[in-house]
Amino acid sequence: MNTTPLLTRRDALRTAALGVLSLPLLNVAARAAESAPAAGKAGSLRFGCATYGQRALSVDDLLTALKALRISNVALYKAHLNWETATPDEVRAVVAKATAAGITLTGTGVVAFKNNEAACRKAFENAKVARLPTMICKPDLDALPLVEKLAKEYDQRLAIHNHGPEDKVYPSPYDVMKVITPLDARIGLCLDVGHAMRAKADPVEAIRKCAPRLYDVHLKDSNAIPGSDKDIAVEIGAGRMDIRGMLRALMEIKYTGVASFEYEKPTGHPITGLAESVGYVRGLLAGMT
């Protein structure tokens, strides 16, 4: 349950300057970024965007919006760069666009690894071209020996993503941890906090318990209840989740990966909700001591 007082939320949203929604979209985003408070303890955390929620946008429009929001790290969903099928030149072209915008590619969308070496190797090759620190993935159980072999060969860090109770393989972060504990240390966890909550795992506790293998975080909020097979995605700060507690836990464990905003609300514009989420988190961090 979100215990943040209403006043704190109102102040954070005012700080984010998101009340003037009659302005053109990117003007709103730019104003949110320009008037956001100093990062405060955000200096000890790295934020980014996992772009599944922005999949309807072109790469150019996406990068323009992220630059306006001062989000400097991005994990690209397959609609923006299909890691499993792209050519090296296509990868280089997207990397060049991101670099020109001052944005670093830090991860992928969730790559579904099947027990097919040629297909898996293609994704690993593309990650190598992009010099990605982390690939977010969901390997089939019978593909784990192959994926581990390629992780070693390419010296590539992987983060397996938990997907909630509807996922029969990796519903909870602890299900991921059971699988990866005996594997090479290059293979870790991408903690999706919303899906973890629906799988009845407390995200704050999971951050602490999974810290040694926590390589990526998908940061979001939800009005779903634990155990629900259906998510109710909302802007960060508008839901039930303990966002302040998660941020505090990430700082306590000295998390060095990227905490990626993943805004998945099905209604409304994919950037205004992202901007509100970013502004809310920046407001929280500015008030944390």
N, C-alpha and C positions, 0 to 999 in steps of 0.2 A: 504494500500500500504506500502510495506517495504521501509522505508526511510534511512536504514543503508547504509552509504557510501561503495562503492566497496572495498576501501582500508581496512576498518574495517573487512569486511568479509574475505579478503585475509589474513590479519594478524591473524584472529581467526583460520582460517584453517591451516595456517602455524604453529601456536602454537599447534594445535591438532595433528600435524605430520602425516597428512593423505595423503601426496603426494606420499608416497612410496608404492603404491598399488601392486607392484610386489612381496612384501613380503608375507609370509603366513598370513592368515587372522588374527589369534589371536596375531601374532607378531605386526601387524599394530595396533590392538586395545590396546595392552599393551604399545606400544610406545606412542600412543595418550594419554593414561592415565598418563604415567610417565612424559611426557613433557608438560602436561597441566599446566597452571599457577596456582598459589595459588587461592583458591576458592574465595577470596575477600568477597563480600557481599553474596556469596552463603551460607555463614554461617547462614544467616537468612532464607534460603529456604532449603527445603528438596526435593531432586530429586529421581526419581525412573524410572521404566520402566513398561509400560503396554504392555504385550507380544503378543498381537494379530499379530503384524507384524513379530514376530519370531516364529509363530506357527508351521513352518515346522521343527524347531530344536527340538531335544530331550531336556528333562529337564537338563540333565548333560551338554550338549553343551551350552545350554542357560546360565546356572549358571557360567560356565567357562568364557564365553564372558563377562557377566555382572561384574564378579569379575575383569577381566582385565581392564574394563572401569571404575572401581571404582564406580559402581552404586550399592548402598547398600540397596535399597528398590525395591520390585517387586510386581506387581499385575498380577497374573497368569491367562492367558486365559484358556479356558476349554481344549484345546489340551494338556496343561501341567498339569492341575489338574481340573477335571470336578466336580465343586462344587455341582452340582445337583445330581450326581450319585455316587461319590466316597465313599468308605468305610472309617471309621475313621482311620484304619491302613494305607490306601493309603495316606490319608492326612498327618498323622504323618511321613510317609517315606519321602514325599516331603519336609515337614518342616525341617526334620533332614538334608537333603541334602543342603537346603538353609542355614541353620544355620552353617553347616560345612564350607560353602563358605563365611561366614560373611555377608550374605544377609538376610534381614528381609521381610517376607511376610506381605504386608501392605494392600492388596486388592485383588479383584477378577477381572476376566473378567466381561463383562456385563451379569448378571444373569437375564433371562427373567422370571419374576414371573407371573404365571397364578393363577387363583382363585382356587387353589388346595392345601389344607392345608398340606397334607402328603408330596407333592413335595416341597413346600416352606420350611416346617420344616426341611427336609433333608438338604437343602442348609444352613439353619441357624445352624443346628447341626455341619456341617462341618466347618463353619466359627468359631464356638465356639472351636472346637478341635484345629484349627490353631491359635486361639487367634487373629483373624483379627481385626484391628481397624475399618475397613470400608469395606462394601460390595458394589460394583458397580452394579447397577441393572436397569432394565426397567420393572416396574410392569404394567400389564394391569390395566386400570382404575377401573374395577370391583374387582380387587385384592387388592386395596389400603387399605380397612379396615382390611383385613387379614394381610397384610404386616405390617401395623402399630401395630396391636396386637402383632405380633411376635417380632417386633423391641423392644417393651416395655418388653415383656416377657424375651427375651434374652439380654436385654440392649445392643443391637447391633446398631451401627451407619450405616446408608445406604446413598448412594449417587446416585440419579437418573440421568442417562446419557442422554443428548440431542443428537439427531442423524441427524439433518439437515432437509431440506425441504422435503425429501422423507419420513420422519417419520411423520405420521399424528397425532400422540399423543404428542410427545415431540420434535418438530423440533428445538425449540429455548430454551436457558436457561430460558427465561422468561415464557415459557409454563410450564417448570418444577416448577418454583417458584409459579405460580398461583395454582398449584396442592398441593404443600407441605406446603404453608403458614398456612393453618388451621390444619395441622397434627402435630404430636409429633415432638419435636425439634431434635430427633435422625435421622429424615429423612431430607436429604439435597440434594445438587446438585453436580453432577460430571460435570464440565464444559469442554466439548470437544471444544477447541477453533476453530478448523477448521470447524466443523459442525456448530458452532455458527455463524461464518462469513458467511457461505453459506446460513444460515437462516436470513441473514441481521441483525444480532446482532453484534455490535462492541465488540470483546472479552475484550478489555481494559476497556471499560465502564461496561461490564457485571461483570467483576471481582469486580469492586467497588460497583456496585448496589446489587450484590448477596452476598456480603462479609459475612453477618451473617449466611448464610446457605451454604456457599461454603466449601464442605468437601473433594473434590478431583478435580484435574485438569488433563486433557489429553493435553499435550503440543506437538504441531506439526506445520508444515508449509504447504502451499498449493498455487498453481497457479490458483485455481478455482476463479470465480468471484462471488460476492454476488448474491444469488438467484439461483445458479446452483444446479441442482439435481445430478450432477456428480462431485466428488472430483478429484483433480489433485494433489495427494500427492507428496511432494518433501522433500529433506533434509532441516532441519531447517536452515534458512538463505538464501535459494535458491528461496524462494517464495515471495508472495505478503504481508505477514502478519507482523504486527508490534511486533516482538518478544521482542525488547527492552522495548517497552511500557508495554507489559504484565508482564515482569519481574519486572519492576518498580512498577506497580500497585500491584502485589503480595506482594512486600516488604512494600508498603505503608499501605496495610490493615493488615500487620503483619500475613500473611497467615501461618497457622501452619500445614496444611495438606501436602500431597505429590504432587508435580508436576511431573507427569509421562511422560517421553518421549514415544510417540506412533508413531513409524515410519512405515508408511503403503505404501510406494512407491512399486508398483507391479513388477518393474524390478530391477535387481541388487541383491546383497546379503543383507539379512536383518540385518547384523551386521555392514558392512562398512558404510551404510547410517546412522545407529544409532550412530556409532562412530563419524561421521562427525557432526551430530546434537549436540551431547554432547560436542564436542570440540568447536563448534561455540558458544553455550550458555556459556560455561566456559570462552571463550574469551571475550564475551560481559560483563559478570559479573566482570571480572578482570579489565575492563576499566570503570566500572560505579562507581561513587563516590557519 
